[in-house]
Amino acid sequence: MPKRPTPLYDFTAFGAAIKAARNEHGESRKKVCDELYISPRYLANIENDGRQPSLQVFYDLVTRYHISVDQFFFPSDTEKTTQRLQLDQLLNGMSDTGIRIITATAKEITEVERTEE
C-alpha cells in the first residue's frame, strides 16, 4: 500500500521562538547543546532554518523555555501563549507582596487601555 503524502510541518516559527527564548535567558547555544546532548549545528538548524527536531529535543526545548506549542499548532485557538506561560512561571516564584504589586499594575494597565479605546 502506498504511503499517503503528507506535507511536512514548517518549524520556522518554532525555531525563531526557541532562539528568542534562549537569548532572553542569556544562554549560549553551546551551553544548551551540552545540557541536551545535541550538536550546536543541530540547534542552529532548528533555530535558523526551521529544521524539524526529534520529539525528545522538541519536548526538551519547549519545557526548558516554557513555550506553548499551541501557538504553533493551533494559532487561531491559542489558550495560553508563550508569553503567558513565561509570566506564569515568574508569578509562581513571587512572594505575596510581589503578587499584590503585579495585580495592582495589571489593574492600572487594564484601566488605561479601556479609556484609550
C-alpha positions as CSV (number, residue, x, y, z in Angstrom):
1,M,0.0,0.0,0.0
2,P,1.5,3.4,-0.9
3,K,2.2,5.9,1.8
4,R,-0.2,8.8,2.0
5,P,1.5,12.0,1.0
6,T,1.6,14.5,3.9
7,P,3.1,17.9,3.8
8,L,5.9,18.5,6.3
9,Y,5.2,21.0,9.1
10,D,7.2,24.2,8.8
11,F,9.2,24.6,12.1
12,T,10.5,28.1,11.2
13,A,8.3,29.9,13.7
14,F,9.2,27.3,16.4
15,G,12.9,27.8,15.7
16,A,12.6,31.5,16.0
17,A,10.8,31.2,19.3
18,I,13.4,28.9,20.7
19,K,16.2,31.2,19.6
20,A,14.4,34.2,21.1
21,A,13.8,32.4,24.4
22,R,17.4,31.1,24.6
23,N,18.7,34.6,24.0
24,E,16.3,36.1,26.6
25,H,17.6,33.6,29.1
26,G,21.1,34.6,28.3
27,E,22.1,31.1,27.3
28,S,24.7,30.3,24.7
29,R,23.9,27.7,22.0
30,K,26.9,25.7,23.3
31,K,25.5,25.6,26.9
32,V,22.1,24.4,25.8
33,C,23.6,21.8,23.4
34,D,25.9,20.5,26.1
35,E,23.0,20.1,28.5
36,L,20.7,18.5,25.9
37,Y,23.4,16.3,24.4
38,I,22.9,17.7,20.9
39,S,25.3,19.3,18.5
40,P,25.4,23.1,18.1
41,R,24.8,22.7,14.4
42,Y,21.6,20.8,15.0
43,L,20.3,23.5,17.3
44,A,21.4,26.2,14.8
45,N,19.5,24.4,12.1
46,I,16.3,24.3,14.3
47,E,16.6,27.9,15.2
48,N,17.6,29.4,11.9
49,D,16.4,27.0,9.2
50,G,13.2,25.6,10.7
51,R,14.6,22.1,10.8
52,Q,12.3,19.5,12.4
53,P,13.7,18.5,15.8
54,S,13.3,15.0,17.2
55,L,10.3,14.6,19.5
56,Q,12.7,14.4,22.5
57,V,14.5,17.6,21.5
58,F,11.2,19.3,20.8
59,Y,10.0,18.4,24.3
60,D,13.3,19.3,26.0
61,L,13.2,22.8,24.3
62,V,9.6,23.7,25.0
63,T,9.8,22.6,28.6
64,R,13.1,24.3,29.2
65,Y,11.8,27.7,28.0
66,H,8.1,27.2,28.9
67,I,6.9,27.7,25.4
68,S,3.3,26.9,24.5
69,V,3.2,24.7,21.4
70,D,-0.5,25.6,20.9
71,Q,0.6,28.8,19.2
72,F,2.3,26.8,16.5
73,F,-0.2,24.0,16.0
74,F,-3.4,25.9,16.7
75,P,-2.6,29.6,16.1
76,S,-6.2,30.7,16.0
77,D,-7.2,28.8,19.1
78,T,-4.3,29.6,21.5
79,E,-5.4,29.4,25.0
80,K,-2.1,30.3,26.6
81,T,0.7,32.0,24.6
82,T,4.3,31.5,25.4
83,Q,4.4,35.0,27.0
84,R,1.6,34.0,29.3
85,L,3.3,30.7,30.3
86,Q,6.5,32.5,31.0
87,L,4.6,35.1,33.0
88,D,3.0,32.3,35.0
89,Q,6.5,30.9,35.7
90,L,7.6,34.3,37.0
91,L,4.5,34.7,39.1
92,N,5.0,31.2,40.7
93,G,8.3,32.4,42.1
94,M,7.0,35.7,43.6
95,S,6.1,36.5,47.2
96,D,2.6,37.7,48.1
97,T,3.9,41.2,48.1
98,G,5.2,40.9,44.6
99,I,1.8,39.4,43.5
100,R,0.0,42.4,45.0
101,I,2.2,44.8,43.2
102,I,1.7,42.9,39.8
103,T,-2.0,42.8,40.4
104,A,-2.3,46.5,41.1
105,T,-0.1,47.2,38.0
106,A,-2.3,44.9,35.8
107,K,-5.4,46.6,37.0
108,E,-4.0,50.0,36.2
109,I,-2.9,48.9,32.7
110,T,-6.4,47.5,32.1
111,E,-8.0,50.8,33.1
112,V,-5.7,52.9,31.0
113,E,-6.2,50.6,27.9
114,R,-10.0,50.7,28.5
115,T,-10.1,54.5,28.5
116,E,-7.9,54.7,25.3
117,E,-10.5,52.7,23.3
